[in-house]
Amino acid sequence: MFVNASLCMFPSVIDPQRFRDVMSSFPSGVVILTAFGEDGQPRGLTVSAFCAVSMTPPLALACIDKTSNTLPAVQLTGGFTANILAAGREELARRMATKLTSKFEAVTWRRPSSPIGGPIFENDTSAYAVCALKDTIEAGDHWILIGLVTEGDHRESTKPMIYSRRLYDAIEPGP
């Protein structure tokens, strides 16, 4: 059962810096969301909010800031590629988190088989998922993008990168 939050009285909200500290304690994967702009050039940004939503149909979601330079490309093409970064690719994650226009220089990528996705990074990922934009939900200063996964692959031998408390690390296999 869901509670309608608008019916509840909230005395106050958490301080923004404390909220950031709390949320940064939750480890997440590191994903570079990509799409092609109106000029045919690649766009991309680093996100930590990406997860599976449903197996049938295969749905994934990503959260993207409303001011992102990549958002218009996602809207234009009707899709995106989620590049799940491999461990050791911190420099790429940091570069893609900027507003620089030269982010894709010296990065090896290829086009997906469908026109809806963005660049797939060849040497920097542990996995990728190409998604057709199925729905968007406005949530504060972000959009939640829900995508139907149409293409994807993973590299079993490549460890994914995680991000927690503003530090990058690798997922280590269990015993």
C-alpha positions in Angstrom: 0.0 0.0 0.0 1.3 3.5 -0.9 0.8 6.5 1.3 0.0 9.8 -0.4 2.8 12.1 0.8 0.7 15.2 0.1 -1.6 14.1 2.9 1.2 14.0 5.4 2.5 17.0 7.2 6.3 17.3 7.1 7.8 19.7 9.6 11.0 20.3 7.7 13.5 18.7 5.2 17.0 17.6 5.7 19.8 20.2 5.2 21.1 19.8 1.6 24.8 19.1 2.6 23.6 16.5 5.2 21.4 14.9 2.5 24.4 14.7 0.1 26.5 13.1 2.9 23.8 10.5 3.6 23.3 9.6 0.0 27.0 9.4 -0.8 27.3 6.7 1.8 25.3 4.4 -0.4 27.7 2.8 -2.9 26.5 2.9 -6.5 27.8 1.9 -9.9 29.3 4.5 -12.2 27.6 5.0 -15.5 28.2 7.3 -18.4 24.9 8.0 -20.2 25.4 8.9 -23.9 23.3 10.0 -26.8 23.9 11.9 -30.1 23.0 15.5 -30.5 21.2 17.3 -33.3 24.6 17.9 -34.9 25.4 14.1 -34.9 28.1 14.6 -32.3 28.2 12.5 -29.1 27.0 13.8 -25.8 27.5 12.2 -22.4 27.5 12.6 -18.6 28.4 10.6 -15.6 25.5 9.4 -13.4 25.4 7.2 -10.3 21.6 6.7 -10.4 21.0 3.8 -12.8 19.3 0.5 -12.0 17.1 -2.2 -13.3 13.3 -1.7 -13.1 11.7 -4.8 -14.6 12.8 -8.0 -16.3 9.6 -8.4 -18.4 9.8 -6.1 -20.3 13.5 -5.3 -19.7 13.4 -1.8 -18.2 16.2 0.3 -16.7 16.1 3.8 -15.2 18.6 6.6 -15.0 18.3 10.0 -13.4 19.6 13.1 -15.2 19.8 16.7 -14.1 17.4 19.0 -15.9 20.4 21.3 -16.8 22.4 18.5 -18.4 23.8 19.2 -21.9 23.1 15.5 -22.7 19.3 15.7 -22.0 18.4 17.4 -25.3 20.2 14.7 -27.2 18.3 12.0 -25.3 15.0 13.7 -26.0 16.0 14.2 -29.7 17.0 10.5 -30.3 14.4 9.0 -28.0 17.0 6.9 -26.2 20.4 6.6 -24.5 23.2 4.2 -23.8 24.2 3.4 -20.3 28.0 2.6 -20.2 28.7 0.8 -16.9 32.3 1.9 -16.3 35.1 -0.6 -15.6 37.2 -0.2 -12.5 40.2 2.1 -13.0 38.4 4.5 -15.3 38.1 7.4 -12.7 39.6 9.9 -15.1 36.9 9.2 -17.7 34.2 9.4 -15.1 35.5 12.8 -13.9 35.8 14.1 -17.4 32.3 13.1 -18.3 31.0 14.8 -15.2 32.0 18.2 -16.6 30.4 20.5 -19.1 33.4 20.4 -21.5 32.6 20.0 -25.2 35.8 17.9 -25.9 34.8 15.1 -23.5 34.9 12.4 -26.3 38.4 13.2 -27.5 40.8 10.2 -27.1 37.9 7.9 -26.1 37.3 4.9 -28.3 33.6 4.3 -29.0 31.2 2.8 -31.5 27.6 3.4 -32.6 25.0 0.9 -31.4 23.1 -1.1 -33.9 20.0 1.0 -33.5 19.7 4.8 -34.0 18.2 5.4 -30.5 21.3 4.8 -28.4 24.4 6.8 -27.8 28.1 5.9 -28.1 29.2 2.6 -26.6 32.6 2.8 -25.1 34.8 0.0 -26.4 37.6 -0.2 -23.8 36.2 1.4 -20.7 33.1 -0.6 -19.6 32.2 -3.7 -17.8 28.8 -3.7 -19.5 26.4 -1.5 -21.5 22.7 -1.2 -22.2 21.1 0.7 -25.1 17.7 1.9 -24.1 14.7 3.3 -26.0 13.1 6.1 -23.9 9.8 4.7 -22.7 8.8 7.3 -20.1 10.1 10.3 -18.2 9.1 11.4 -14.7 9.9 14.8 -13.3 11.5 14.6 -9.8 12.7 17.8 -8.3 15.8 19.1 -10.2 16.1 15.8 -12.2 14.3 13.7 -14.8 13.9 10.0 -14.2 14.4 8.3 -17.6 12.8 4.9 -18.0 14.3 3.0 -20.9 13.4 -0.2 -22.7 16.7 -2.1 -23.0 17.0 -3.1 -26.7 20.7 -4.1 -26.8 23.5 -4.8 -24.3 26.5 -6.9 -23.4 28.9 -7.4 -20.5 32.5 -8.4 -20.1 32.7 -11.1 -17.4 36.4 -10.6 -16.7 36.1 -6.8 -16.2 35.3 -5.5 -12.7 32.8 -2.7 -12.6 33.6 0.6 -10.8 31.7 1.8 -7.7 31.4 5.2 -6.2 30.9 5.9 -2.5 31.7 8.9 -0.3 33.1 10.7 -3.2 35.7 7.9 -3.9 36.0 5.5 -6.8 36.7 1.8 -6.2 36.3 -1.6 -7.7 33.9 -4.4 -6.8 35.9 -7.2 -5.5 34.7 -10.8 -6.0 33.6 -12.8 -3.0 35.4 -15.9 -1.7 
